[in-house]
Amino acid sequence: MTTTAASPASWSELLGPRYRSTSVVLAGGVGLHAVNIFLTTSLLPTAIGELGRESLYAWSATVFMVASVISSMTVSRLLAHRGALGAYLFALAPFFVGTMICAVGPTMEVLLVGRAIQGLGGGLLAGLSYAVLREALPEQLWARATALVSAMWGVGTLAGPAIGGLFAQLGLWRLAFVALAVVAAAIALIAPRALPRTERVRGGEPVPAMSLALLTLATIAISVAGILGNRTQMLVLIALGVVFIALFVAWERRSHHRVLPQSTYTRASSLKWIYLTIAVLASGTVSEAFTPLFGQRLAGLVPFAAGFLGAMMSVGWSVTMIFSSDISRPRAQTAAKVAGPVVLAAGLLVTAGLWRDDAGLGTVILWAGALAAAGAGIGLAFPHLMVAAMRSSDDEQEGAKAAAGLNTVELIAMAVGSAIAGVLVNLGAPSILTSARLLFLGLGVIATVGVYTAYRATRHAAATSPASPRTVA
C-alpha cells in the first residue's frame, strides 16, 4: 500500500472511451426516472380526458413516490446479493413493465398500478446510480460522476414536460410511455459492458423489516397529506408522518439491522449531518411544482413559458454542479458545502420578496434569475456532500449503504417538503400572491437550517479525518 493523494480528474476521462458507457448507463438510469416524473405530469391531463376518473389524478404522483421510497431502501441489499450488473438489470425490469402497463392501461386504476411498478424500478435505478458509481469508477471521478448523474434531474425537468406536452398535443400520450420503455431496454443492452460483474454475497444482512415498515408508513402519511384539500387533515397526517420518522430513527439507533449505515447514528460521525444537509437542499426543489402556476396567475404567462420559469431552479443547479465538481482543494470544497445552503436560502427569500400581481417582463426576468440563483446553491454543495457520504466509511458494505442511502434521504425530504409546501400554499389561499410568498418564505427558512447542518458536517469531518492522504493500492 502507498499513500498518494487522488489526482484531479477531467471530464474527458469520465466521458472518454474507458468510462463512457458506464457514464451513459448511470446517468441514463436517473435520467429515465427524472424524465418519467415530469413527462407523466404533462401527460396526465390528456390521459384523464381519455380514461376518466379525475378524482384519482393526484394519486398518480403519490403511488409513484411511495413505491420509489420503499424500493430505494433495499438498494444496498440488492447490490450485495446481485452485484452491480445484476442489480441494475433487476431494477430496469419493473421500470420497463410498469411503463408498458401505463402505455396500454385501459383505465385509470390500471395506470396507477403501472405507476406503482414504475416507482419500484425508478427508486432502485436512482439509488443504484449513486451506489454503483462507487464501485464502477475510480475515486477521483466520483465528484464529476455525481455531478453528471445529479444533473439528470435538471434534464428531466426540462425535457420531461416538453416531450410529454408534444406527445399529448399530438394525441399520442401512450406512445410517450412506449418511448420510455424503449430507452430502458437500450440501457439494459449497454449495461453488461458498462458495469462490473461484482461478486455476489451469499446470505448477508437480513432485511430490516421494522425500519422499512416505519419509513413506509411515514412516506404514506406525508404523501397523502400533500394531496388533501382539508387543512386540518393535512396537518394531522404530516404530524403522524413526523412521528413515524422519529420512531424510525429511534429503532435504527438500537437495531442491529438498519436501512442507513451504523455511523449515521454515532455522535462522532459527520454522516448524519451530511444527510440532513442533503435533505434540506432537496426540500428546496419542491417549489418547482408550484412556480408555473404562480407564473401563469401573477404574470399571465402562457403554459409553455410558465413551465420554463418553473425549470429555472433546475437549470441553476445543473449548470453549477458541472462547475462545482471542478473544485478539488479541500478548503474550497468545505466552503462550497456551507455556501450552498446560504445561496439557496438567499435565492428563495429574494424570490419570496419579488412576487407581484400583474408582473411585467422585467419582474419575470428577476424571478427567473432569483430561482436560478437558488438552484445554484444546490449545485454548489451537492457533488461534495455526495462524495463525502461515499467516503464516510472504508468498509465496502457500509460505504455502499451510505451511497444507497443518499437517494432515500432525497426522496423522503421531497415528500416532506411537498407536504409542507401544500400546507403553505393552502394557508395563503385564495390569494395566489400570498401563497407564493408564504411558500418561498417557508422554504427559505428551512434552507437556513441547512447552513447549520452543513457547518456541523464540515466540522465533524475535519475533526475525524486522518492527517495523512487517503491510501490507495
Secondary structure, DSSP 8 states (H G I E B T S, - for coil): -EE-------HHHHSSTTTHHHHHHHHHHHHHHHHHHHHHHHHHHHHHHHH--GGGTTHHHHHHHHHHHHHHTTHHHHHHHHHHHHHHHHHHHHHHHHHHHHHH-SSHHHHHHHHHHHHHHHHHHHHHHHHHHHHHS-GGGHHHHHHHHHHHHHHHHHHHHHHHHHHHHTT-HHHHHHHHHHHHHHHHHHHHHHS------SS-S---HHHHHHHHHHHHHHHHHTT---HHHHHHHHHHHHHHHHHHHHHHHH-SS-SS-GGGGSTT-SHHHHHHHHHHHHHGGGGGGTHHHHHHHHH---HHHHHHHHTHHHHHHHHHHHHHTT--SHHHHHHHHHHHHHHHHHHHHHHHHH--TT--HHHHHHHHHHHHHHHHHHHHHHHHHHHHHHTS-SSHHHHHHHHHHHHHHHHHHHHHHHHHHHHHHHHHTT-HHHHHHHHHHHHHHHHHHHHHHHHHHHHHHHHHS-SS--EE-
